[in-house]
Amino acid sequence: MEAFNSFLETANSYLWHNNMLYLMVGVGVLFTLWSFFGQFRSLTHGVKVIRGAYDDPNDPGAINHFQALSGALSATVGLGNIGGVALAITLGGPGAVFWMWVIGFLGMAIKLTEVTQSMLYRNTDDPKNPHGGPMWVASKGIKRAFPNLAWLGSLIGGTFCIMLLISTITGGNMFQAWNVAELSETYFGIPGWITGVFMASLVGMVIIGGISRIGKVAGFLVPFMVGLYLIAGTFVLIKNAGAIPGVFSLIIHSAFNPTEATGAFVGGTMASALLFGMKRAIFSNEAGQGSSPVIHSAVKTDEPVREGLVAGLEPFIDTIVVCTFTALIILSTGVWNRGAEAEFANVPAIVPVGASQFSINDTPAPKATATEWQVGQSVFMIVKGDEHEGRGNDKHQLFGQVIEKNNQMLIDWGNLESKSTPQIEKAEVFASLGGATLTARAFDTAADGLGKWLVTIASLMFAISTMISWSYYGEQCMVFLLGEKSVLPYKFVFCALIVVATLGLIETDRALDNLTSFGTGVAVLANIPIMLIFGRQAMRAYHNYFKRVKAGEAEPGHGTPAPNIDDIIDGKA
């Protein structure tokens, strides 16, 4: 497992190089300006579309605008909002939240563009079961523009499908299952595999019914779970209302300045805040990843831009509303820089265990101040060692795991790589709260047991809804690559991977971040070139649509028929 993590870290160093993040920002700025700040049209005209003002049951498609938005949100509003935000703050500091806002705003323009593209090029050979996404944009677009290079379009589309399948397996499936299993085991002592089998069964019952059942389930589940989460979050924020102004100040200050180590937080720089904030925002709202266009392409409409405007609302709801709620809860309650769970009477000794490898011999677990230690619980101590580039200081986390031996609780310490011998400054032992567990702890500070029940239930619902929608993304990739006959075997494999993710193979937030970052990165890398190549057609259709809206030709009930899609692409309409 250590070798696999090392491979992922190496791959992610290229996938998430700062230049990649700057490219994402540049693409967002490009389409923000090109659309004349289309974000605001999503918040106005897009809402009108969702409310059904333009619904026509005779249009090609399988689901309505509201179901399409709910389906896409069920994929984005998930554990990225609970566990992902916690990871961003844990690894990048409070400033990461600011950069999540930036990506959320720019992501609205990116979503508008990529979904409009996919609507222009979607396959409607079967009007009741359309197929769409960047793979169809590349395949049909290149074939249309360069008939002799049709093979290239298929190659690019196939490559994107492979990348999106990797993202489906990691962020859309295993990340979700791991978080819920960890929560269930931490709070209720339920073995991870039992949680995995339960989730796999629920997901399987929904996805076997196809996009129509997914749309119906998402249309009910998403409003309910988001509403429940926001109501509970409001309760926590009211109890900590006095801290909120300071939290906003901290977020903005930390976005442009180093954040000092304090409590369980080991420090961060502006670069780390930017890096982890952007990664988590992209993972959470999926802007630029090319996944959402797949489910939006199933909508009933003959106006591609309308669904693009609906899609623009996703990053707003997901990142600017829900993610901000989670961030405020974590920061206002102070769990991100919480105190130690326990303290050794004497500082334990660090010993060499190999070339540039150091550890601590197994030690009896010191008495915890709040709750009892649980077997399998992850803990860490803060040590001084080599300079850490990402944090801008010399502090590191030495992780360990609580074990039971001879009826005694011990801590089995892992290894830390360092050129010089690390030093322990304080004999403090911190609980390692990865992902959703940290958010749950924040809720618990407002009302004992609130996090235990609310975050566990919300995480379960969020995870299931996310896996349901992501299964559809992967399904459409399989259709493009291997045809309809591959769908049923794929669904069985997808459900089996839910169980695999809960078997204890993923142990720390490092492994979790590596896994999800890789899946997100490869999909973004494949989709951005497609967006840039065919962005002109999307923007042409966008401006044409609002020209007709202004002239009263695209209003419901009394406008002229929508122009032919081919004419829109060719610029004739």
C-alpha positions as CSV (number, residue, x, y, z in Angstrom):
1,M,0.0,0.0,0.0
2,E,2.9,2.3,0.8
3,A,4.3,1.8,-2.8
4,F,0.8,2.6,-4.2
5,N,0.6,5.8,-2.2
6,S,4.1,6.8,-3.4
7,F,3.0,6.3,-7.0
8,L,-0.1,8.4,-6.5
9,E,1.9,11.2,-4.8
10,T,4.3,11.2,-7.8
11,A,1.5,11.3,-10.3
12,N,-0.4,14.0,-8.4
13,S,2.7,16.2,-8.3
14,Y,2.4,16.5,-12.0
15,L,-1.4,16.5,-12.3
16,W,-1.7,19.2,-9.6
17,H,1.3,21.3,-10.4
18,N,0.6,24.9,-9.8
19,N,0.5,25.5,-13.5
20,M,-2.5,23.1,-13.7
21,L,-4.4,25.2,-11.2
22,Y,-3.5,28.4,-13.0
23,L,-4.9,26.8,-16.2
24,M,-8.2,26.1,-14.4
25,V,-8.4,29.6,-13.2
26,G,-7.6,30.9,-16.7
27,V,-10.3,28.8,-18.3
28,G,-12.8,30.0,-15.7
29,V,-11.8,33.6,-16.3
30,L,-12.0,33.1,-20.1
31,F,-15.6,31.8,-20.1
32,T,-16.6,34.3,-17.4
33,L,-15.6,37.2,-19.6
34,W,-16.8,35.5,-22.8
35,S,-20.2,34.9,-21.4
36,F,-20.4,38.5,-19.9
37,F,-20.5,37.0,-16.4
38,G,-22.9,34.3,-17.2
39,Q,-22.9,33.3,-13.5
40,F,-25.6,36.0,-12.9
41,R,-27.7,34.7,-15.8
42,S,-27.6,31.3,-14.2
43,L,-28.9,32.8,-10.9
44,T,-31.8,34.5,-12.7
45,H,-32.7,32.9,-16.0
46,G,-31.5,29.5,-14.9
47,V,-33.8,29.5,-11.9
48,K,-36.7,30.2,-14.2
49,V,-35.8,27.2,-16.3
50,I,-35.6,24.9,-13.2
51,R,-39.1,26.0,-12.1
52,G,-40.5,24.5,-15.2
53,A,-41.3,27.6,-17.3
54,Y,-39.7,26.0,-20.3
55,D,-40.5,22.3,-19.8
56,D,-42.0,20.5,-22.8
57,P,-42.7,16.8,-22.5
58,N,-42.3,16.4,-26.3
59,D,-38.7,17.5,-26.3
60,P,-36.1,14.8,-26.7
61,G,-34.7,13.5,-23.3
62,A,-35.5,11.3,-20.3
63,I,-35.7,13.7,-17.3
64,N,-36.7,17.3,-16.7
65,H,-34.5,20.3,-15.8
66,F,-35.1,19.9,-12.0
67,Q,-34.3,16.2,-12.1
68,A,-31.1,16.8,-14.1
69,L,-29.9,19.5,-11.7
70,S,-30.8,17.2,-8.7
71,G,-29.0,14.3,-10.4
72,A,-25.9,16.4,-11.0
73,L,-26.1,17.8,-7.4
74,S,-26.4,14.4,-6.0
75,A,-23.0,13.7,-7.4
76,T,-21.4,17.0,-6.3
77,V,-23.2,17.7,-3.0
78,G,-21.8,14.8,-1.1
79,L,-18.9,13.9,1.1
80,G,-16.8,16.4,-0.7
81,N,-18.9,19.0,1.1
82,I,-18.4,17.3,4.5
83,G,-15.2,15.4,4.3
84,G,-13.5,17.3,1.5
85,V,-13.8,20.7,3.1
86,A,-12.4,19.2,6.3
87,L,-9.5,17.8,4.4
88,A,-8.8,21.2,2.7
89,I,-8.7,23.0,6.0
90,T,-6.7,20.2,7.7
91,L,-4.1,20.2,5.0
92,G,-4.2,23.8,3.7
93,G,-5.5,25.9,6.6
94,P,-8.5,28.3,6.7
95,G,-7.2,30.2,3.6
96,A,-8.2,27.1,1.5
97,V,-11.8,28.2,1.9
98,F,-11.2,31.5,0.1
99,W,-9.8,29.7,-2.9
100,M,-12.8,27.3,-2.8
101,W,-15.0,30.4,-3.3
102,V,-12.9,31.6,-6.2
103,I,-13.1,28.2,-7.9
104,G,-16.9,28.0,-7.1
105,F,-17.6,31.3,-8.8
106,L,-15.4,30.6,-11.9
107,G,-16.7,27.0,-11.9
108,M,-20.2,28.4,-12.7
109,A,-18.9,29.7,-16.0
110,I,-17.0,26.5,-16.7
111,K,-20.1,24.3,-16.0
112,L,-22.3,26.6,-18.2
113,T,-19.9,26.1,-21.1
114,E,-19.1,22.4,-20.8
115,V,-22.8,21.4,-20.4
116,T,-23.8,23.6,-23.3
117,Q,-21.2,21.9,-25.4
118,S,-22.4,18.5,-24.5
119,M,-26.0,19.5,-25.3
120,L,-25.0,20.7,-28.7
121,Y,-23.3,17.4,-29.6
122,R,-25.3,14.9,-27.6
123,N,-26.5,11.7,-29.3
124,T,-30.3,11.6,-29.6
125,D,-30.6,8.6,-31.9
126,D,-32.9,7.3,-29.2
127,P,-34.8,10.5,-28.1
128,K,-35.9,8.8,-24.8
129,N,-32.4,7.7,-23.9
130,P,-29.9,10.3,-25.1
131,H,-26.2,10.1,-24.6
132,G,-23.8,13.0,-24.0
133,G,-20.7,14.3,-22.4
134,P,-17.2,15.4,-23.5
135,M,-16.6,12.1,-25.3
136,W,-19.4,12.8,-27.6
137,V,-18.3,16.4,-28.1
138,A,-14.8,15.2,-29.2
139,S,-16.1,12.3,-31.3
140,K,-18.9,14.2,-33.1
141,G,-17.2,17.6,-33.2
142,I,-14.0,16.5,-34.8
143,K,-15.8,14.2,-37.2
144,R,-18.0,17.1,-38.2
145,A,-15.1,19.6,-38.7
146,F,-12.5,17.2,-40.0
147,P,-14.2,14.1,-41.6
148,N,-10.8,12.5,-42.3
149,L,-9.8,12.7,-38.7
150,A,-12.9,11.0,-37.3
151,W,-10.6,8.3,-35.7
152,L,-8.9,11.1,-33.7
153,G,-12.2,12.2,-32.2
154,S,-13.0,8.6,-31.2
155,L,-9.5,8.3,-29.7
156,I,-9.9,11.5,-27.6
157,G,-13.4,10.5,-26.5
158,G,-12.3,7.1,-25.5
159,T,-9.3,8.5,-23.6
160,F,-11.6,10.8,-21.7
161,C,-13.9,7.9,-20.9
162,I,-11.0,5.9,-19.4
163,M,-10.0,9.0,-17.3
164,L,-13.6,9.5,-16.1
165,L,-13.9,5.9,-15.2
166,I,-10.8,6.2,-13.0
167,S,-12.4,9.2,-11.3
168,T,-15.7,7.3,-11.0
169,I,-13.9,4.4,-9.2
170,T,-12.0,6.8,-6.8
171,G,-13.7,10.0,-6.0
172,G,-17.2,9.0,-7.1
173,N,-17.2,5.6,-5.3
174,M,-14.4,4.6,-3.0
175,F,-13.9,8.0,-1.3
176,Q,-17.6,8.0,-0.4
177,A,-17.7,4.5,0.9
178,W,-14.5,4.9,2.9
179,N,-15.7,8.0,4.8
180,V,-19.0,6.5,5.8
181,A,-17.4,3.3,6.9
182,E,-14.9,5.2,9.0
183,L,-17.6,7.2,10.6
184,S,-19.7,4.2,11.3
185,E,-16.8,2.3,12.9
186,T,-15.7,5.4,14.9
187,Y,-19.1,6.2,16.4
188,F,-20.9,2.8,16.4
189,G,-18.2,0.2,16.2
190,I,-19.7,-1.3,13.0
191,P,-17.1,-3.1,11.0
192,G,-16.4,-1.4,7.7
193,W,-17.4,-4.3,5.4
194,I,-20.9,-4.4,6.9
195,T,-21.4,-0.7,6.0
196,G,-20.0,-1.4,2.6
197,V,-22.4,-4.3,1.9
198,F,-25.3,-2.1,3.1
199,M,-24.4,0.8,0.8
200,A,-23.7,-1.5,-2.1
201,S,-27.2,-3.0,-1.8
202,L,-29.0,0.4,-1.7
203,V,-27.0,1.8,-4.6
204,G,-27.6,-1.4,-6.6
205,M,-31.3,-1.2,-6.2
206,V,-31.4,2.3,-7.6
207,I,-28.9,2.1,-10.5
208,I,-30.5,-1.1,-11.9
209,G,-33.5,1.1,-12.9
210,G,-31.4,3.4,-15.1
211,I,-31.5,7.2,-15.5
212,S,-35.3,7.5,-15.0
213,R,-35.0,6.0,-11.5
214,I,-31.8,7.9,-10.7
215,G,-33.6,11.1,-11.6
216,K,-36.6,10.4,-9.5
217,V,-34.5,9.3,-6.4
218,A,-32.2,12.3,-6.8
219,G,-35.2,14.7,-7.2
220,F,-36.4,13.6,-3.8
221,L,-33.2,12.9,-1.9
222,V,-31.1,16.0,-2.8
223,P,-33.5,18.7,-1.5
224,F,-34.2,16.7,1.6
225,M,-30.6,16.0,2.5
226,V,-29.3,19.5,1.7
227,G,-32.1,21.1,3.7
228,L,-31.5,18.8,6.7
229,Y,-27.8,19.6,6.7
230,L,-28.3,23.4,6.4
231,I,-30.8,23.4,9.2
232,A,-28.5,21.6,11.5
233,G,-25.6,23.7,10.4
234,T,-27.5,26.9,11.2
235,F,-28.1,25.6,14.7
236,V,-24.3,25.2,15.2
237,L,-23.5,28.6,13.7
238,I,-26.1,30.4,15.9
239,K,-24.4,28.9,19.0
240,N,-21.1,30.2,17.7
241,A,-22.3,33.5,16.1
242,G,-19.8,35.6,18.0
243,A,-16.9,33.8,16.3
244,I,-18.2,34.1,12.7
245,P,-16.8,37.6,11.9
246,G,-13.4,36.5,13.1
247,V,-13.7,33.4,10.9
248,F,-14.2,35.4,7.8
249,S,-11.3,37.6,8.7
250,L,-9.2,34.5,9.3
251,I,-10.2,32.9,5.9
252,I,-9.2,36.0,4.0
253,H,-6.0,36.7,5.9
254,S,-4.9,33.0,5.6
255,A,-5.5,33.0,1.9
256,F,-2.6,35.4,1.3
257,N,-0.4,34.8,4.3
258,P,1.1,31.8,6.1
259,T,-1.0,30.2,8.9
260,E,1.0,29.4,12.0
261,A,0.9,25.9,13.6
262,T,-1.5,25.8,16.5
263,G,-3.0,22.8,18.3
264,A,-3.6,19.9,15.9
265,F,-2.9,22.1,12.9
266,V,0.7,21.9,11.8
267,G,0.8,25.1,9.7
268,G,0.4,26.1,6.1
269,T,1.4,28.6,3.5
270,M,-0.5,30.6,1.0
271,A,0.6,28.1,-1.6
272,S,-0.8,25.1,0.4
273,A,-4.1,27.0,1.0
274,L,-4.4,27.7,-2.7
275,L,-3.5,24.1,-3.7
276,F,-5.8,22.3,-1.3
277,G,-8.6,24.8,-1.6
278,M,-8.7,24.5,-5.4
279,K,-8.3,20.8,-5.4
280,R,-11.2,20.3,-3.0
281,A,-13.4,22.8,-4.8
282,I,-12.8,21.1,-8.1
283,F,-13.4,17.7,-6.5
284,S,-16.5,18.9,-4.8
285,N,-18.3,20.8,-7.6
286,E,-16.6,18.9,-10.5
287,A,-16.2,22.1,-12.6
288,G,-14.0,21.3,-15.6
289,Q,-14.0,17.6,-14.9
290,G,-16.5,16.8,-17.6
291,S,-18.7,14.6,-15.4
292,S,-21.9,16.7,-14.9
293,P,-22.5,17.1,-18.7
294,V,-23.1,13.4,-18.9
295,I,-26.3,13.5,-16.8
296,H,-27.4,16.9,-18.0
297,S,-27.4,15.5,-21.5
298,A,-30.3,13.3,-20.6
299,V,-32.6,16.3,-20.0
300,K,-35.8,17.1,-22.0
301,T,-35.1,20.2,-24.0
302,D,-34.4,21.5,-27.5
303,E,-32.4,24.5,-26.3
304,P,-28.9,23.5,-25.3
305,V,-28.1,26.8,-23.5
306,R,-31.0,26.4,-21.1
307,E,-29.4,23.3,-19.5
308,G,-26.0,25.1,-19.5
309,L,-27.6,27.8,-17.4
310,V,-29.1,25.3,-15.0
311,A,-25.7,23.6,-14.7
312,G,-24.1,26.9,-13.8
313,L,-26.1,26.8,-10.5
314,E,-24.3,23.6,-9.3
315,P,-21.0,25.2,-8.1
316,F,-23.0,28.0,-6.5
317,I,-25.1,25.6,-4.5
318,D,-22.4,23.1,-3.9
319,T,-19.4,25.3,-3.1
320,I,-20.5,28.8,-2.3
321,V,-23.5,27.6,-0.1
322,V,-22.9,24.1,1.3
323,C,-19.1,24.0,1.4
324,T,-19.1,27.4,3.1
325,F,-21.5,26.1,5.7
326,T,-19.2,23.2,6.5
327,A,-16.1,25.5,6.6
328,L,-17.8,28.0,9.0
329,I,-18.9,25.1,11.3
330,I,-15.3,23.7,11.4
331,L,-13.6,27.0,11.9
332,S,-16.1,28.6,14.3
333,T,-16.0,25.6,16.7
334,G,-12.2,25.5,16.7
335,V,-11.9,21.7,15.9
336,W,-9.4,22.4,13.1
337,N,-6.8,23.5,15.7
338,R,-8.2,21.5,18.6
339,G,-6.1,20.5,21.6
340,A,-4.6,17.1,22.3
341,E,-6.6,14.1,23.3
342,A,-4.0,12.9,25.8
343,E,-0.4,13.6,27.0
344,F,2.4,11.3,27.9
345,A,3.9,11.7,31.4
346,N,7.4,11.7,29.7
347,V,8.3,12.5,26.1
348,P,8.8,9.1,24.2
349,A,12.0,8.5,22.4
350,I,12.3,8.6,18.6
351,V,14.4,5.7,17.3
352,P,15.9,5.0,13.8
353,V,14.2,2.0,12.1
354,G,16.0,2.2,8.7
355,A,17.8,4.5,6.3
356,S,16.2,7.9,6.9
357,Q,13.3,6.3,8.7
358,F,12.3,7.0,12.3
359,S,9.6,5.9,14.6
360,I,8.6,5.4,18.3
361,N,8.5,2.0,19.9
362,D,5.0,0.7,20.8
363,T,3.9,2.7,23.9
364,P,1.0,2.3,26.3
365,A,-1.8,4.7,25.3
366,P,-2.0,7.6,27.8
367,K,-5.4,8.2,29.3
368,A,-7.6,10.2,27.0
369,T,-9.2,13.4,28.5
370,A,-12.6,13.2,26.7
371,T,-13.4,9.8,25.4
372,E,-11.9,6.3,25.6
373,W,-9.5,5.1,23.0
374,Q,-10.9,2.7,20.5
375,V,-9.0,-0.2,18.8
376,G,-8.0,0.9,15.3
377,Q,-8.3,4.6,16.1
378,S,-5.7,6.7,14.2
379,V,-3.6,9.2,16.3
380,F,-0.5,11.4,15.7
381,M,2.2,13.4,17.5
382,I,3.8,16.6,16.1
383,V,7.5,16.4,15.6
384,K,10.2,18.7,14.3
385,G,12.2,17.5,11.3
386,D,13.2,18.5,7.8
387,E,11.8,21.6,6.2
388,H,8.3,20.8,4.9
389,E,7.8,22.7,1.6
390,G,4.0,22.6,1.7
391,R,3.7,24.0,5.2
392,G,6.6,26.4,5.2
393,N,7.9,25.0,8.5
394,D,9.7,22.0,10.0
395,K,6.6,20.4,11.6
396,H,5.5,16.9,10.7
397,Q,2.8,14.4,11.9
398,L,4.0,11.0,13.1
399,F,1.0,8.7,12.8
400,G,0.1,5.7,15.0
401,Q,-2.8,3.4,15.6
402,V,-4.4,2.3,18.8
403,I,-4.1,-1.5,19.3
404,E,-5.0,-3.9,22.1
405,K,-2.3,-6.4,23.3
406,N,-2.5,-8.4,26.5
407,N,-5.6,-6.5,27.6
408,Q,-3.7,-3.2,27.3
409,M,-4.2,-0.3,24.9
410,L,-1.0,0.5,23.0
411,I,-0.1,2.8,20.2
412,D,1.6,1.2,17.3
413,W,3.6,4.0,15.7
414,G,4.3,4.3,12.0
415,N,7.4,5.5,10.3
416,L,8.5,9.1,9.4
417,E,11.0,9.8,6.6
418,S,13.6,12.4,7.6
419,K,17.2,13.1,6.7
420,S,17.9,14.3,10.3
421,T,16.6,12.8,13.5
422,P,13.2,14.3,14.3
423,Q,12.5,15.8,17.7
424,I,9.3,15.7,19.7
425,E,8.5,19.1,21.2
426,K,5.5,18.2,23.3
427,A,4.3,14.8,24.6
428,E,0.8,15.5,23.2
429,V,-1.2,12.9,21.4
430,F,-3.9,14.1,18.9
431,A,-6.8,12.1,17.5
432,S,-6.4,11.9,13.7
433,L,-9.8,13.2,12.5
434,G,-9.8,12.6,8.7
435,G,-12.5,13.9,6.4
436,A,-16.1,13.7,7.7
437,T,-15.0,12.7,11.2
438,L,-13.6,16.2,11.8
439,T,-16.9,17.8,10.7
440,A,-18.8,15.4,13.0
441,R,-16.6,16.5,15.9
442,A,-17.5,20.2,15.1
443,F,-21.2,19.4,15.3
444,D,-20.6,17.5,18.6
445,T,-19.2,20.7,20.2
446,A,-22.6,22.4,19.7
447,A,-24.7,19.5,21.1
448,D,-23.3,16.2,22.3
449,G,-24.1,13.5,19.9
450,L,-25.3,15.8,17.1
451,G,-22.3,15.0,15.0
452,K,-22.5,11.4,15.8
453,W,-26.0,11.1,14.4
454,L,-26.4,14.0,11.9
455,V,-23.1,13.7,10.1
456,T,-23.4,9.9,10.0
457,I,-26.9,10.0,8.5
458,A,-26.0,12.9,6.2
459,S,-22.8,11.3,5.1
460,L,-24.7,8.1,4.3
461,M,-27.3,9.9,2.2
462,F,-24.7,12.1,0.5
463,A,-22.5,9.1,-0.2
464,I,-25.3,7.0,-1.7
465,S,-26.6,9.9,-3.8
466,T,-23.1,10.6,-5.1
467,M,-22.4,7.0,-5.9
468,I,-25.8,6.7,-7.7
469,S,-25.0,9.6,-10.0
470,W,-21.4,8.7,-10.5
471,S,-22.4,5.2,-11.5
472,Y,-24.4,6.7,-14.3
473,Y,-21.3,8.7,-15.4
474,G,-19.3,5.5,-15.6
475,E,-22.1,3.7,-17.3
476,Q,-22.2,6.2,-20.1
477,C,-18.5,5.9,-20.5
478,M,-18.9,2.1,-20.9
479,V,-21.7,2.7,-23.5
480,F,-19.3,4.9,-25.5
481,L,-16.4,2.4,-25.2
482,L,-18.1,-1.0,-25.4
483,G,-21.8,-0.5,-26.1
484,E,-25.0,-1.2,-24.1
485,K,-24.1,-4.8,-23.3
486,S,-21.3,-3.7,-21.0
487,V,-23.6,-1.8,-18.7
488,L,-24.9,-4.6,-16.5
489,P,-21.4,-6.1,-15.7
490,Y,-20.2,-2.6,-15.0
491,K,-22.9,-2.0,-12.5
492,F,-21.9,-5.2,-10.6
493,V,-18.3,-4.2,-10.5
494,F,-19.2,-0.7,-9.3
495,C,-21.2,-2.1,-6.4
496,A,-18.4,-4.5,-5.5
497,L,-15.9,-1.6,-5.3
498,I,-18.0,0.0,-2.6
499,V,-17.4,-3.0,-0.4
500,V,-13.7,-3.1,-1.4
501,A,-13.2,0.5,-0.2
502,T,-14.5,-0.4,3.3
503,L,-12.1,-3.3,3.9
504,G,-9.4,-1.2,5.6
505,L,-7.1,-0.7,2.7
506,I,-7.3,3.1,3.0
507,E,-6.0,4.2,6.4
508,T,-5.2,7.9,6.6
509,D,-6.2,11.2,5.0
510,R,-3.0,11.1,3.1
511,A,-4.1,8.0,1.2
512,L,-7.6,9.4,0.8
513,D,-6.3,12.7,-0.6
514,N,-3.9,10.9,-3.0
515,L,-6.7,8.6,-4.3
516,T,-9.3,11.3,-4.9
517,S,-6.8,13.8,-6.3
518,F,-5.6,11.4,-8.9
519,G,-9.0,10.5,-10.1
520,T,-10.1,14.2,-10.3
521,G,-6.8,15.3,-12.0
522,V,-6.8,12.8,-14.8
523,A,-10.4,13.7,-15.8
524,V,-9.7,17.4,-15.7
525,L,-6.6,16.9,-17.8
526,A,-8.6,15.1,-20.5
527,N,-11.6,17.5,-20.4
528,I,-10.0,21.0,-20.5
529,P,-8.6,20.6,-24.1
530,I,-12.0,19.5,-25.3
531,M,-13.5,22.6,-23.7
532,L,-11.0,24.9,-25.3
533,I,-11.3,23.4,-28.7
534,F,-15.1,23.5,-28.8
535,G,-15.8,26.5,-26.5
536,R,-16.5,28.8,-29.4
537,Q,-19.6,26.8,-30.4
538,A,-20.9,26.9,-26.9
539,M,-20.4,30.7,-26.6
540,R,-21.9,31.2,-30.0
541,A,-25.0,29.3,-29.0
542,Y,-25.1,31.1,-25.6
543,H,-25.1,34.6,-27.1
544,N,-27.5,33.6,-29.9
545,Y,-30.0,32.3,-27.2
546,F,-30.0,35.5,-25.3
547,K,-30.3,37.5,-28.4
548,R,-33.5,35.6,-29.1
549,V,-34.6,36.0,-25.5
550,K,-34.2,39.7,-25.7
551,A,-36.3,39.7,-28.9
552,G,-39.0,37.6,-27.3
553,E,-38.3,34.7,-29.6
554,A,-37.3,32.2,-26.9
555,E,-39.9,32.7,-24.2
556,P,-42.2,29.9,-23.2
557,G,-45.6,29.6,-24.9
558,H,-45.2,32.3,-27.5
559,G,-41.7,32.2,-29.0
560,T,-40.5,30.9,-32.3
561,P,-39.4,27.2,-32.5
562,A,-35.8,26.6,-31.4
563,P,-33.4,26.7,-34.3
564,N,-31.8,23.5,-35.7
565,I,-28.8,22.4,-33.6
566,D,-26.7,22.1,-36.8
567,D,-27.4,25.8,-37.6
568,I,-26.4,26.8,-34.1
569,I,-23.1,24.9,-34.4
570,D,-22.4,26.4,-37.8
571,G,-23.3,29.9,-36.7
572,K,-26.2,30.2,-39.2
573,A,-28.8,30.7,-36.4
